[in-house]
Amino acid sequence: MAWSFKSLEKHRLRRNLLITLVGIIVLSILPLFLDAERSYFIFFLYNIFLYVTMSTSWNIVSGYSGQFSLGHGAFFGLGAYVAAISWREGLTGYFDIRAFLLSAAISALMAAAIGYPLLAKLKGFYFALGTLALNEIFRLLAVNGGAFTGGAVGIQLPSRYYAGFATYYYAALLIMVISSLIVALLLKLKTGLNFIAVRDDEVAAESIGIHALHHKVLAFSLSAIPPALCGTVFAYYIFHIQPSSVFSASWGLYPPLMSILGGIGTIIGPIIGSVVIGSMVQLIEMFVGPIHPLVSGALLIILIVVLPKGILGKIREKKKIKPFS
């Protein structure tokens, strides 16, 4: 019986790895067959890659460590501003690896500095409200940052460096793949298992020597890195960083919605949710124009009401599959 179970798990792992590898290869060669500058499908996939990265990373702090955060938009905007300011000041350049590393480091440190006082005092709904305020605080700091942040006008970057849309497509794809692999690896390590232990029962976790606060802050810091990388790519794409665009509430609200709809606390759930909601939002925006937030919001509410356990939860419920993280 034990041998059969292990064989089944190995077969499932090999199958998932093969599907993942084939998917990455297909996505990698698409720009070779489609005109990246004119094909809307390439632009559509670029947005999906960003959504998947954001929702997958959100799942680290909320799905696996149980701290419901609404602060991803703040770290997305922070990454964009770090890239823009460092480029403007001559510290980095266009698509400079140093800018990505700098954005990741500053966002992780900022998350740790903010996370300790918040997570030490706030839990559940109150922590969610605290992280929601981060986005507005960062936006106001950018608006009132004077010459350093460019104020409400923002920072204009030299668009002459534009290297073709395929560059952004591959950058977003690479960040998505790396983020997803790191999350999958994290769940195999002791740290990831500690996150889940803290989520399931914080008191019990403390009783066996797991420092709950340290692990919650670590999860919050790790989850802040991918949004910052997405913000860096976004900065290089639009060449004009404004507080209203990079600190948009959408970047903070869509990741939890996507993860919850797909299946919170799972690897594949956020990916499913990102594809479904990302597709829906982009198609609605294409057809209804300015009123798309109203239509998108209404449909999202309907989907969450109809699928309270998420798409993955509904599939498992029908097939009576035992859930695995």
C-alpha positions as CSV (number, residue, x, y, z in Angstrom):
1,M,0.0,0.0,0.0
2,A,2.8,2.4,1.0
3,W,4.8,1.4,-2.1
4,S,1.8,2.0,-4.3
5,F,1.2,5.5,-2.8
6,K,4.8,6.5,-3.3
7,S,4.8,5.2,-6.9
8,L,1.6,7.2,-7.5
9,E,3.2,10.3,-6.1
10,K,6.4,9.9,-8.2
11,H,4.3,9.3,-11.3
12,R,2.2,12.5,-10.5
13,L,5.4,14.5,-9.9
14,R,7.0,13.3,-13.2
15,R,3.8,14.1,-15.1
16,N,3.5,17.6,-13.6
17,L,7.2,18.3,-14.3
18,L,6.7,17.2,-17.9
19,I,3.5,19.3,-18.4
20,T,5.3,22.3,-16.8
21,L,8.4,21.9,-19.1
22,V,6.3,21.6,-22.2
23,G,4.3,24.7,-21.2
24,I,7.4,26.7,-20.7
25,I,8.9,25.6,-24.0
26,V,5.6,26.5,-25.9
27,L,5.4,29.9,-24.2
28,S,9.1,30.5,-24.9
29,I,8.8,29.9,-28.7
30,L,5.5,31.8,-29.2
31,P,7.2,35.2,-30.1
32,L,9.1,33.3,-32.8
33,F,5.9,32.7,-34.6
34,L,3.8,35.7,-33.6
35,D,4.8,39.4,-34.2
36,A,5.4,40.5,-30.6
37,E,4.9,44.2,-31.6
38,R,1.5,43.7,-33.2
39,S,0.0,40.5,-31.6
40,Y,-2.5,41.2,-28.8
41,F,-2.1,37.6,-27.7
42,I,1.6,38.3,-26.8
43,F,0.6,41.4,-24.8
44,F,-2.2,39.4,-23.2
45,L,0.2,36.6,-22.1
46,Y,2.6,39.3,-20.8
47,N,-0.1,40.6,-18.4
48,I,-1.0,37.0,-17.4
49,F,2.6,36.4,-16.5
50,L,2.6,39.4,-14.2
51,Y,-0.7,38.4,-12.6
52,V,0.6,34.8,-12.0
53,T,3.8,36.1,-10.4
54,M,1.8,38.5,-8.1
55,S,-0.8,35.9,-7.0
56,T,1.8,33.1,-6.5
57,S,3.9,35.3,-4.3
58,W,0.8,36.5,-2.4
59,N,0.1,32.9,-1.7
60,I,3.3,32.7,0.3
61,V,2.2,35.1,3.0
62,S,-1.5,34.4,2.9
63,G,-2.1,30.9,1.6
64,Y,0.8,29.2,3.4
65,S,1.4,31.3,6.5
66,G,-2.1,32.5,7.0
67,Q,-1.6,36.3,7.1
68,F,-4.1,37.9,4.8
69,S,-2.3,40.8,3.1
70,L,-3.5,43.5,0.7
71,G,-0.1,45.2,0.4
72,H,1.2,43.7,-2.8
73,G,0.4,46.9,-4.7
74,A,2.8,48.9,-2.5
75,F,5.7,46.6,-3.3
76,F,4.9,46.6,-7.0
77,G,5.0,50.4,-7.0
78,L,8.2,50.4,-4.8
79,G,10.0,48.2,-7.3
80,A,8.9,50.5,-10.2
81,Y,10.2,53.6,-8.4
82,V,13.5,51.9,-7.3
83,A,14.2,51.0,-11.0
84,A,13.2,54.4,-12.2
85,I,15.2,56.4,-9.7
86,S,18.3,54.2,-9.8
87,W,18.3,54.6,-13.7
88,R,17.7,58.3,-13.5
89,E,20.6,58.7,-11.1
90,G,23.0,56.7,-13.2
91,L,23.3,53.8,-10.7
92,T,21.7,51.3,-13.1
93,G,20.6,51.2,-16.7
94,Y,17.9,49.8,-19.0
95,F,17.0,46.3,-18.0
96,D,20.0,46.2,-15.7
97,I,20.2,43.1,-13.4
98,R,21.4,45.4,-10.7
99,A,18.1,47.3,-10.8
100,F,16.2,44.0,-10.3
101,L,18.4,43.0,-7.4
102,L,18.1,46.4,-5.8
103,S,14.3,46.4,-6.1
104,A,14.1,42.9,-4.6
105,A,16.4,43.8,-1.7
106,I,14.8,47.1,-0.8
107,S,11.3,45.6,-1.0
108,A,12.2,42.6,1.2
109,L,13.9,44.9,3.8
110,M,10.9,47.3,3.7
111,A,8.5,44.4,4.2
112,A,10.5,43.2,7.1
113,A,10.7,46.6,8.7
114,I,6.9,47.1,8.3
115,G,6.0,43.5,9.0
116,Y,7.5,43.3,12.5
117,P,5.4,46.0,14.1
118,L,2.3,45.1,12.1
119,L,2.4,41.3,12.6
120,A,3.4,41.7,16.3
121,K,0.2,43.7,17.0
122,L,-2.3,42.9,14.2
123,K,-3.9,39.7,13.0
124,G,-6.6,38.7,10.5
125,F,-8.9,41.5,9.3
126,Y,-6.8,44.1,11.2
127,F,-3.6,43.1,9.5
128,A,-5.3,43.1,6.1
129,L,-6.5,46.7,6.7
130,G,-3.0,47.6,7.8
131,T,-1.4,46.3,4.6
132,L,-4.1,47.9,2.6
133,A,-3.1,51.3,4.0
134,L,0.5,50.7,2.8
135,N,-0.4,51.2,-0.8
136,E,-2.0,54.6,0.0
137,I,0.9,55.6,2.2
138,F,3.5,54.8,-0.5
139,R,1.4,56.6,-3.1
140,L,1.2,59.8,-0.9
141,L,5.0,59.6,-0.3
142,A,5.6,59.4,-4.0
143,V,3.2,62.4,-4.7
144,N,4.9,64.5,-2.0
145,G,8.4,63.3,-2.7
146,G,9.4,66.4,-4.6
147,A,12.2,66.2,-7.1
148,F,13.3,62.8,-5.7
149,T,10.1,61.0,-6.8
150,G,8.9,63.5,-9.4
151,G,5.8,64.3,-7.4
152,A,2.4,63.7,-9.0
153,V,3.9,64.0,-12.5
154,G,6.3,61.1,-11.8
155,I,9.5,60.2,-13.5
156,Q,10.0,60.2,-17.3
157,L,12.5,57.7,-18.5
158,P,14.3,57.7,-21.9
159,S,12.1,55.7,-24.3
160,R,14.8,55.6,-27.0
161,Y,16.1,52.5,-25.2
162,Y,13.0,50.5,-26.1
163,A,14.2,47.1,-27.2
164,G,11.0,45.5,-28.6
165,F,8.1,44.0,-26.8
166,A,9.5,40.5,-26.8
167,T,12.1,41.7,-24.2
168,Y,9.3,42.4,-21.8
169,Y,7.5,39.2,-22.6
170,Y,10.5,37.1,-21.8
171,A,11.4,39.1,-18.7
172,A,7.8,38.6,-17.3
173,L,7.9,34.9,-18.3
174,L,11.3,34.4,-16.6
175,I,10.1,36.1,-13.4
176,M,6.9,34.0,-13.3
177,V,8.8,30.7,-13.8
178,I,11.4,31.5,-11.1
179,S,8.8,32.7,-8.6
180,S,6.7,29.6,-9.1
181,L,9.7,27.2,-8.8
182,I,10.8,29.0,-5.6
183,V,7.3,28.6,-4.1
184,A,7.3,24.9,-5.1
185,L,10.7,24.4,-3.6
186,L,9.8,26.3,-0.5
187,L,7.1,23.8,0.3
188,K,9.6,21.0,0.3
189,L,11.9,22.8,2.8
190,K,11.5,23.0,6.6
191,T,10.8,26.8,6.3
192,G,7.8,26.2,4.1
193,L,6.4,23.5,6.5
194,N,6.9,25.9,9.4
195,F,4.8,28.5,7.5
196,I,2.0,26.0,7.2
197,A,2.3,25.0,10.8
198,V,2.0,28.6,11.9
199,R,-1.1,29.0,9.6
200,D,-2.8,25.9,11.0
201,D,-2.2,26.5,14.7
202,E,0.1,29.3,15.8
203,V,0.0,28.2,19.5
204,A,0.9,24.6,18.6
205,A,3.7,25.8,16.3
206,E,5.2,27.9,19.1
207,S,5.0,24.9,21.5
208,I,7.3,22.8,19.2
209,G,9.9,25.6,18.9
210,I,8.7,27.5,15.8
211,H,9.0,31.2,16.3
212,A,5.7,32.3,14.8
213,L,6.4,36.0,14.4
214,H,9.8,35.5,12.8
215,H,8.2,33.1,10.2
216,K,5.3,35.4,9.5
217,V,7.7,38.3,8.9
218,L,9.9,36.1,6.7
219,A,6.9,35.0,4.6
220,F,5.8,38.6,4.3
221,S,9.4,39.6,3.2
222,L,9.7,36.8,0.7
223,S,6.3,37.6,-0.8
224,A,7.3,41.2,-1.4
225,I,10.1,40.3,-3.8
226,P,8.2,39.1,-6.9
227,P,5.9,42.1,-6.9
228,A,8.9,44.4,-6.9
229,L,10.4,42.5,-9.8
230,C,7.1,42.9,-11.7
231,G,7.1,46.6,-10.9
232,T,10.7,46.9,-12.3
233,V,9.6,45.3,-15.6
234,F,6.5,47.5,-15.7
235,A,8.8,50.6,-15.2
236,Y,10.9,49.6,-18.2
237,Y,7.8,49.0,-20.2
238,I,5.9,52.3,-19.7
239,F,8.9,54.6,-19.4
240,H,6.8,57.0,-17.3
241,I,6.3,56.2,-13.6
242,Q,3.4,57.9,-11.9
243,P,2.0,57.3,-8.4
244,S,-1.5,56.7,-9.8
245,S,-0.3,54.0,-12.2
246,V,2.2,52.0,-10.2
247,F,0.3,52.3,-6.9
248,S,-3.0,51.4,-8.4
249,A,-5.4,49.5,-6.1
250,S,-5.7,46.8,-8.7
251,W,-2.1,45.6,-8.1
252,G,-3.1,45.0,-4.4
253,L,-6.6,43.6,-4.9
254,Y,-6.2,41.3,-7.9
255,P,-3.6,38.9,-6.4
256,P,-5.8,37.8,-3.4
257,L,-8.8,37.5,-5.7
258,M,-6.9,35.4,-8.2
259,S,-5.5,33.1,-5.5
260,I,-8.8,32.7,-3.7
261,L,-10.7,32.0,-6.9
262,G,-8.1,29.5,-8.1
263,G,-7.5,27.8,-4.7
264,I,-5.7,29.4,-1.9
265,G,-2.8,27.5,-0.3
266,T,-2.0,25.5,-3.4
267,I,0.6,25.8,-6.1
268,I,-1.6,25.5,-9.1
269,G,-4.6,27.5,-7.7
270,P,-3.1,31.0,-8.1
271,I,-2.1,30.2,-11.7
272,I,-5.6,29.0,-12.5
273,G,-7.1,32.1,-10.9
274,S,-4.7,34.4,-12.6
275,V,-5.6,33.0,-16.0
276,V,-9.3,33.1,-15.4
277,I,-9.5,36.6,-13.8
278,G,-6.7,38.0,-16.0
279,S,-8.5,36.9,-19.1
280,M,-11.8,38.2,-17.9
281,V,-10.5,41.6,-16.9
282,Q,-8.6,42.1,-20.2
283,L,-11.6,41.0,-22.4
284,I,-14.1,43.1,-20.5
285,E,-11.8,46.1,-20.7
286,M,-11.5,45.5,-24.5
287,F,-15.3,45.4,-25.0
288,V,-16.8,47.8,-22.5
289,G,-14.1,50.3,-22.1
290,P,-14.2,52.8,-19.2
291,I,-16.9,51.0,-17.2
292,H,-14.8,47.8,-17.1
293,P,-14.0,48.1,-13.3
294,L,-17.8,48.0,-12.5
295,V,-18.4,45.0,-14.7
296,S,-15.3,43.2,-13.6
297,G,-16.1,43.7,-9.9
298,A,-19.6,42.4,-10.4
299,L,-18.4,39.3,-12.1
300,L,-15.7,38.7,-9.6
301,I,-18.3,38.8,-6.8
302,I,-20.5,36.3,-8.6
303,L,-17.5,33.9,-9.2
304,I,-16.5,34.0,-5.5
305,V,-20.1,33.4,-4.4
306,V,-20.5,30.5,-6.8
307,L,-17.1,29.1,-6.1
308,P,-16.3,29.8,-2.4
309,K,-13.6,27.1,-2.2
310,G,-12.1,28.2,-5.5
311,I,-11.9,26.4,-8.9
312,L,-9.4,23.8,-7.6
313,G,-11.5,23.2,-4.5
314,K,-14.6,22.6,-6.7
315,I,-12.7,20.2,-9.0
316,R,-11.4,18.2,-6.0
317,E,-14.8,18.2,-4.4
318,K,-16.3,16.6,-7.5
319,K,-13.6,14.1,-8.0
320,K,-13.2,13.6,-4.2
321,I,-9.5,14.1,-4.4
322,K,-7.6,14.5,-1.1
323,P,-6.1,18.0,-1.2
324,F,-2.3,18.3,-1.3
325,S,-0.4,21.6,-0.9
